[in-house]
């Protein structure tokens, strides 16, 4: 049978999120490692984070996020892309495959490993799937259980990360609301941020990642503006990966962008890697910050090193 393949317009039609209930404050961490609420808050902007229980898997966090999305927007799914650095199983089956079984989806199911840029990458892959009619309703998920890969004796890293999941649905649209993506990598930095295969925990060169982040956030914003004939005043919100408040403050100052244009919630969730951007989007939608017609820029950066962004019009 002939299968029709023509390029279609796409849009994000729904979002949803899930944060595990257990809150871990900076003071609680200070009872485990040599740190303080004052140091963590002043150097990162983080006040607390969520950690999932030991028995809760990344796919369970993701499933709960999808249920939240389906409560807001009942839908059938025929494609799943899950961005994660902390899959239930090393290698396979993917988190997306586990979700495909639970959601009874028979379309493509695949995980994306691109560190904290995973959601930005996955969104573009989902856009291409729907645009090319490979699938019609594709879930793009960011889901992480980073508490499982923390070295609780390393104060340089264990204070920075949290758990959570969120999902966005991509569907065909009568007008183009997904304007562009800028997707990049910088392979020379592959050792700057790793989950070590022997110890199973995160290792990080904090300073070099920080410098990289400030530089590539600006590069991504500039590229998306220039390619689309826009200026920063045309953008209503920048939703950056939530790694460190100081990275965003430095970027805003150096490139003269109002800090209020960047949506931040790192104070409550810390760095949830691939989940941080969609968690922010779901929160912005449920608190009424996202309005029809607004131009939104998502900007990610992280392990790989990878970076990039997406330019959307909110539906
Ligand atoms: N509590 C107290 N002291 C600490 C802590 C802590 N939790 N962590 C580090 N320190 C100490 C260090 O040991 C160091 O002490 P020393 O000078 O006696 O050696 C001192 O603080 C200063 O260390 P710096 O590295 O200079 O601190 P900086 O101000 O750069 O902040 C940080 C460190 C927060 C890690 C910063 O470099 C950063 O945010 N980097 C980017 C990290 C990041 O975003 N990673 C994720 C990327 S996304 C992904 O894909 C996972």
Boltz pocket constraint, residues with backbone or C-beta under 6 A from the ligand:
constraints:
  - pocket:
      binder: B
      contacts: [[A, 34], [A, 35], [A, 36], [A, 39], [A, 40], [A, 43], [A, 44], [A, 114], [A, 115], [A, 116], [A, 117], [A, 155], [A, 156], [A, 157], [A, 159], [A, 193], [A, 204], [A, 205], [A, 206], [A, 207], [A, 209], [A, 210], [A, 213], [A, 243], [A, 244], [A, 271], [A, 273], [A, 301], [A, 302], [A, 303]]
      max_distance: 6.0
